[in-house]
Amino acid sequence: MIKKPTETFPTTRATSKQNLSSTQTRPDPTLLSLIHTALSKLKAQKITELPIGDISSVADLMVVASGSSTTHVKAIAEEIIECSKKHTYKPLGVEGIDAAEWVLVDLGDIIVHIMLPQTRVFYDLERLWTARPTSTEPTH
């Protein structure tokens, strides 16, 4: 039998957030607005927000968007990076910008994924991060 912890501890991340409860947080609305502005400015496609704070300590929210080509994906990522830096939100990490099939921009509470459509279909992050386990009991 797997024991569940009796205590929960709040997680801390690199950017500030508003507390909803002792264990649930909401990403910075200003940062989220900056991300959406950058995505809209460069005409990113199929923008999706995935709240993941209740299943991961990595971030509170993932934003997933598509670009029509590697040049477009890279331009969208660079716009998000530039815009966030201009407003004092320094990215904690950027991955994949050279190949630009899938670029990840880690902004602490929010992780942004910009992907080519075929890459997005293949990895299907929306399904992966919305699937919830049905049981915590081990099978024998």
Contact map, one row per residue, 1 for C-alpha under 8 A:
11100000000000000000000000000000000000000000000000000000000000000000000000000000000000000000000000000000000000000000000000000000000000001100
11110000000000000000000000000000000000000000000000000000000000000000000000000000000000000000000000000000000000000000000000000000000000011100
11111000000000000000000000000000000000000000000000000000000000000000000000000000000000000000000000000000000000000000000000000000000000000000
01111100000000000000000000000000000000000000000000000000000000000000000000000000000000000000000000000000000000000000000000000000000000000000
00111111000000000000000000000000000000000000000000000000000000000000000000000000000000000000000000000000000000000000000000000000000000000000
00011111000000000000000000000000000000000000000000000000000000000000000000000000000000000000000000000000000000000000000000000000000000000000
00001111100000000000000000000000000000000000000000000000000000000000000000000000000000000000000000000000000000000000000000000000000000000000
00001111110000000000001000000000000000000000000000000000000000000000000000000000000000000000000000000000000000000000000000000000000000000000
00000011111000000000011000000000000000000000000000000000000000000000000000000000000000000000000000000000000000000000000000000000000000000000
00000001111100000000011100000000000000000000000000000000000000000000000000000000000000000000000000000000000000000000000000000000000000000000
00000000111110000000001000000000000000000000000000000000100000000000000000000000000000000000000000000000000000000000000000000000000000000000
00000000011111000000000000000000000000000000000000000000000000000000000000000000000000000000000000000000000000000000000000000000000000000000
00000000001111110000000000000000000000000000000000000000001000000000000000000000000000000000000000000000000110000000000000000000000000000000
00000000000111110000000000000000000000000000000000000000000000000000000000000000000000000000000000000000000110000000000000000000000000000000
00000000000011111000000000010000000000000000000000000000000000000000000000000000000000001000000000000000001110000000000000000000000000000000
00000000000011111100000000110000000000000000000000000000000000000000000000000000000000000000000000000000000000000000000000000000000000000000
00000000000000111110000011110000000000000000000000000000000000000000000000000000000000000000000000000000000010000000000000000000000000000000
00000000000000011111000011110000000000000000000000000000000000000000000000000000000000000000000000000000000000000000000000000000000000000000
00000000000000001111110111000000000000000000000000000000000000000000000000000000000000000000000000000000000000000000000000000000000000000000
00000000000000000111111111000000000000000000000000000000000000000000000000000000000000000000000000000000000000000000000000000000000000000000
00000000000000000011111110000000000000000000000000000000000000000000000000000000000000000000000000000000000000000000000000000000000000000000
00000000110000000011111100000000000000000000000000000000000000000000000000000000000000000000000000000000000000000000000000000000000000000000
00000001111000000001111110000000000000000000000000000000000000000000000000000000000000000000000000000000000000000000000000000000000000000000
00000000010000000011111111000000000000000000000000001100000000000000000000000000000000000000000000000000000000000000000000000000000000000000
00000000000000001111101111100000000000000000000000001000000100000000000000000000000000000000000000000000000000000000000000000000000000000000
00000000000000001111000111110000000000000000000000000000000100000000000000000000000000000000000000000000000000000000000000000000000000000000
00000000000000011100000011111011000000000000000000000000000110000000000000000000000000000000000000000000000011000000000000000000000000000000
00000000000000111100000001111111000000000000000000000000000000000000000000000000000000000000000000000000000010000000000000000000000000000000
00000000000000000000000000111111100000000000000000000000000000000000000000000000000000000000000000000000000000000000000000000000000000000000
00000000000000000000000000011111110000000000000000000000000000000000000000000000000000000000000000000000000000000000000000000000000000000000
00000000000000000000000000111111111000000000000000000000000000000000000000000000000100001000000000000000000000000000000000000000000000000000
00000000000000000000000000111111111100000000000000000000000000000000000000000000000000000000000000000000000001000000000000000000000000000000
00000000000000000000000000001111111110000000000000000000000000000000000000000000000000000000000000000000000000000000000000000000000000000000
00000000000000000000000000000111111111000000000000000000000000000000000000000001001100000000000000000000000000000000000000000000000000000000
00000000000000000000000000000011111111100000000000000000000000000000000000000001001100000000000000000000000000000000000000000000000000000000
00000000000000000000000000000001111111110000000000000000000000000000000000000000000000000000000000000000000000000000000000000000000000000000
00000000000000000000000000000000111111111000000000000000000000000000000000000000000000000000000000000000000000000000000000000000000000000000
00000000000000000000000000000000011111111100000000000000000000000000000000010011001000000000000000000000000000000000000000000000000000000000
00000000000000000000000000000000001111111111000000000000000000001000000000010011000000000000000000000000000000000000000000000000000000000000
00000000000000000000000000000000000111111111000000000000000000000000000000000000000000000000000000000000000000000000000000000000000000000000
00000000000000000000000000000000000011111111000000000000000000000000000000000000000000000000000000000000000000000000000000000000000000000000
00000000000000000000000000000000000001111111000000000000000000000000000000110010000000000000000000000000000000000000000000000000000000000000
00000000000000000000000000000000000000111111100000000000000000000000000000000000000000000000000000000000000000000000000000000000000000000000
00000000000000000000000000000000000000111111111000000000000000001110000000010000000000000000000000000000000000000000000000000000000000000000
00000000000000000000000000000000000000000011111000000000000000001111000000000000000000000000000000000000000000000000000000000000000000000000
00000000000000000000000000000000000000000001111100000000000000011100000000000000000000000000000000000000000000000000000000000000000000000000
00000000000000000000000000000000000000000001111110000000000000111100000000000000000000000000000000000000000000000000000000000000000000000000
00000000000000000000000000000000000000000000011111000000000000111000000000000000000000000000000000000000000000000000000000000000000000000000
00000000000000000000000000000000000000000000001111100000000011110000000000000000000000000000000000000000000000000000000000000000000000000000
00000000000000000000000000000000000000000000000111110000000011110000000000000000000000000000000000000000000000000000000000000100110000000000
00000000000000000000000000000000000000000000000011111100000111000000000000000000000000000000000000000000000000000000000000000000000000000000
00000000000000000000000000000000000000000000000001111111001111000000000000000000000000000000000000000000000000000000000000000000100000000000
00000000000000000000000110000000000000000000000000111111111110000000000000000000000000000000000000000000000000000000000000000000000000000000
00000000000000000000000100000000000000000000000000111111100100000000000000000000000000000000000000000000000000000000000000000000000000000000
00000000000000000000000000000000000000000000000000011111100000000000000000000000000000000000000000000000000000000000000000000000000000000000
00000000000000000000000000000000000000000000000000011111111100000000000000000000000000000000000000000000000000000000000000000000000000000000
00000000001000000000000000000000000000000000000000001111111100000000000000000000000000000000000000000000000000000000000000000000000000000000
00000000000000000000000000000000000000000000000000001001111100000000000000000000000000000000000000000000000110000000000000000000000000000000
00000000000010000000000000000000000000000000000000011001111111000000000000000000000000000000000000000000000111100000000000000000000000000000
00000000000000000000000011100000000000000000000000111101111111000000000000000000000000000000000000000000000011000000000000000000000000000000
00000000000000000000000000100000000000000000000011111000001111100000000000000000000000000000000000000000000011100000000000000000000000000000
00000000000000000000000000000000000000000000000011110000001111110000000000000000000000000000000000000000000001111000000000000000000000000000
00000000000000000000000000000000000000000000001111000000000011111000000000000000000000000000000000000000000001111000000000000000000000000000
00000000000000000000000000000000000000000000011111000000000001111100000000000000000000000000000000000000000000011110000000000000000000000000
00000000000000000000000000000000000000100001111100000000000000111110000000000000000000000000000000000000000000011110000000000000000000000000
00000000000000000000000000000000000000000001111000000000000000011111000010000000000000000000000000000000000000000111100100000000000000000000
00000000000000000000000000000000000000000001100000000000000000001111110110010000000000000000000000000000000000000111100000000000000000000000
00000000000000000000000000000000000000000000100000000000000000000111110110000000000000000000000000000000000000000001100000000000000000000000
00000000000000000000000000000000000000000000000000000000000000000011111110000000000000000000000000001000000000000001000000000000000000000000
00000000000000000000000000000000000000000000000000000000000000000011111111000000000000000000000000111000000000000001000000000000000000000000
00000000000000000000000000000000000000000000000000000000000000000000111111100000000000000000000000010000000000000000000000000000000000000000
00000000000000000000000000000000000000000000000000000000000000000011111111110000000000000000000000000000000000000000000000000000000000000000
00000000000000000000000000000000000000000000000000000000000000000111111111111000000000000000000000011110000000000111000000000000000000000000
00000000000000000000000000000000000000000000000000000000000000000000011111111100000000000000000011010010000000000000000000000000000000000000
00000000000000000000000000000000000000000100000000000000000000000000001111111110000000000000000000000000000000000000000000000000000000000000
00000000000000000000000000000000000001100101000000000000000000000010000111111111000000000000000000000000000000000100000000000000000000000000
00000000000000000000000000000000000000000000000000000000000000000000000011111111100000000000000010000011100000000100000000000000000000000000
00000000000000000000000000000000000000000000000000000000000000000000000001111111110000000000000000000000000000000000000000000000000000000000
00000000000000000000000000000000000001100100000000000000000000000000000000111111111000000000000000000000000000000000000000000000000000000000
00000000000000000000000000000000011001100000000000000000000000000000000000011111111100000000000000000000000000000000000000000000000000000000
00000000000000000000000000000000000000000000000000000000000000000000000000001111111110000110000000000000100000000000000000000000000000000000
00000000000000000000000000000000000000000000000000000000000000000000000000000111111111000000000000000000000000000000000000000000000000000000
00000000000000000000000000000000011001000000000000000000000000000000000000000011111111100000000000000000000000000000000000000000000000000000
00000000000000000000000000000010011000000000000000000000000000000000000000000001111111111110000000000000000000000000000000000000000000000000
00000000000000000000000000000000000000000000000000000000000000000000000000000000111111111110000000000000000000000000000000000000000000000000
00000000000000000000000000000000000000000000000000000000000000000000000000000000011111111000000000000000000000000000000000000000000000000000
00000000000000000000000000000000000000000000000000000000000000000000000000000000001111111000000000000000000000000000000000000000000000000000
00000000000000000000000000000000000000000000000000000000000000000000000000000000000111111100000000000000000000000000000000000000000000000000
00000000000000100000000000000010000000000000000000000000000000000000000000000000000111111110000000000000001000000000000000000000000000000000
00000000000000000000000000000000000000000000000000000000000000000000000000000000100110011111000000000000001000000000000000000000000000000000
00000000000000000000000000000000000000000000000000000000000000000000000000000000100110001111110000000000111100000000000000000000000000000000
00000000000000000000000000000000000000000000000000000000000000000000000000000000000000000111110000000000111100000000000000000000000000000000
00000000000000000000000000000000000000000000000000000000000000000000000000000000000000000011111000000001111000000000000000000000000000000000
00000000000000000000000000000000000000000000000000000000000000000000000000000000000000000011111110000011110000000000000000000000000000000000
00000000000000000000000000000000000000000000000000000000000000000000000000000000000000000000111110000011100000000000000000000000000000000000
00000000000000000000000000000000000000000000000000000000000000000000000000000000000000000000011111111111000000000000000000000000000000000000
00000000000000000000000000000000000000000000000000000000000000000000000001001000000000000000011111110111000000000000000000000000000000000000
00000000000000000000000000000000000000000000000000000000000000000000000001000000000000000000000111110000000000000000000000000000000000000000
00000000000000000000000000000000000000000000000000000000000000000000010000000000000000000000000111111100000000000000000000000000000000000000
00000000000000000000000000000000000000000000000000000000000000000000011011000000000000000000000111111110000000000010000000000000000000000000
00000000000000000000000000000000000000000000000000000000000000000000110010000000000000000000000100111110000000000011001000000000000000000000
00000000000000000000000000000000000000000000000000000000000000000000000010000000000000000000000110111111000000001111001000000000000000000000
00000000000000000000000000000000000000000000000000000000000000000000000011001000000000000000011110011111100000001110000000000000000000000000
00000000000000000000000000000000000000000000000000000000000000000000000000001000000000000000111110000111110000111100000000000000000000000000
00000000000000000000000000000000000000000000000000000000000000000000000000001000100000000011111000000011111000111000000000000000000000000000
00000000000000000000000000000000000000000000000000000000000000000000000000000000000000000011110000000001111101110000000000000000000000000000
00000000000000100000000000000000000000000000000000000000000000000000000000000000000000001111100000000000111111110000000000000000000000000000
00000000000011100000000000000000000000000000000000000000011000000000000000000000000000000011000000000000011111100000000000000000000000000000
00000000000011101000000000110000000000000000000000000000011110000000000000000000000000000000000000000000001111100000000000000000000000000000
00000000000000000000000000100001000000000000000000000000001111100000000000000000000000000000000000000000011111110000000000000000000000000000
00000000000000000000000000000000000000000000000000000000001011100000000000000000000000000000000000000001111111111000000000000000000000000000
00000000000000000000000000000000000000000000000000000000000001111000000000000000000000000000000000000001111001111100000000000000000000000000
00000000000000000000000000000000000000000000000000000000000001111000000000000000000000000000000000000111100000111110000000000000000000000000
00000000000000000000000000000000000000000000000000000000000000011110000010011000000000000000000000000111000000011111000000000000000000000000
00000000000000000000000000000000000000000000000000000000000000011110000010000000000000000000000000011110000000001111101100000000000000000000
00000000000000000000000000000000000000000000000000000000000000000111110010000000000000000000000000001100000000000111111100000000000000000000
00000000000000000000000000000000000000000000000000000000000000000111000000000000000000000000000000000000000000000011111110000000000000000000
00000000000000000000000000000000000000000000000000000000000000000000000000000000000000000000000000000000000000000001111111000000000000000000
00000000000000000000000000000000000000000000000000000000000000000000000000000000000000000000000000001100000000000011111111100000000000000000
00000000000000000000000000000000000000000000000000000000000000000100000000000000000000000000000000000000000000000011111111111000000000000000
00000000000000000000000000000000000000000000000000000000000000000000000000000000000000000000000000000000000000000000111111110000000000000000
00000000000000000000000000000000000000000000000000000000000000000000000000000000000000000000000000000000000000000000011111110000000000000000
00000000000000000000000000000000000000000000000000000000000000000000000000000000000000000000000000000000000000000000001111111000000000000000
00000000000000000000000000000000000000000000000000000000000000000000000000000000000000000000000000000000000000000000000111111111000000000000
00000000000000000000000000000000000000000000000000000000000000000000000000000000000000000000000000000000000000000000000100111111100000000000
00000000000000000000000000000000000000000000000001000000000000000000000000000000000000000000000000000000000000000000000000011111110000000000
00000000000000000000000000000000000000000000000000000000000000000000000000000000000000000000000000000000000000000000000000011111111000000000
00000000000000000000000000000000000000000000000000000000000000000000000000000000000000000000000000000000000000000000000000011111111000000000
00000000000000000000000000000000000000000000000001010000000000000000000000000000000000000000000000000000000000000000000000001111111000000000
00000000000000000000000000000000000000000000000001000000000000000000000000000000000000000000000000000000000000000000000000000111111100000000
00000000000000000000000000000000000000000000000000000000000000000000000000000000000000000000000000000000000000000000000000000011111110000000
00000000000000000000000000000000000000000000000000000000000000000000000000000000000000000000000000000000000000000000000000000000011111000000
00000000000000000000000000000000000000000000000000000000000000000000000000000000000000000000000000000000000000000000000000000000001111110000
00000000000000000000000000000000000000000000000000000000000000000000000000000000000000000000000000000000000000000000000000000000000111110000
00000000000000000000000000000000000000000000000000000000000000000000000000000000000000000000000000000000000000000000000000000000000011111000
01000000000000000000000000000000000000000000000000000000000000000000000000000000000000000000000000000000000000000000000000000000000011111100
11000000000000000000000000000000000000000000000000000000000000000000000000000000000000000000000000000000000000000000000000000000000000111110
11000000000000000000000000000000000000000000000000000000000000000000000000000000000000000000000000000000000000000000000000000000000000011111
00000000000000000000000000000000000000000000000000000000000000000000000000000000000000000000000000000000000000000000000000000000000000001111
00000000000000000000000000000000000000000000000000000000000000000000000000000000000000000000000000000000000000000000000000000000000000000111
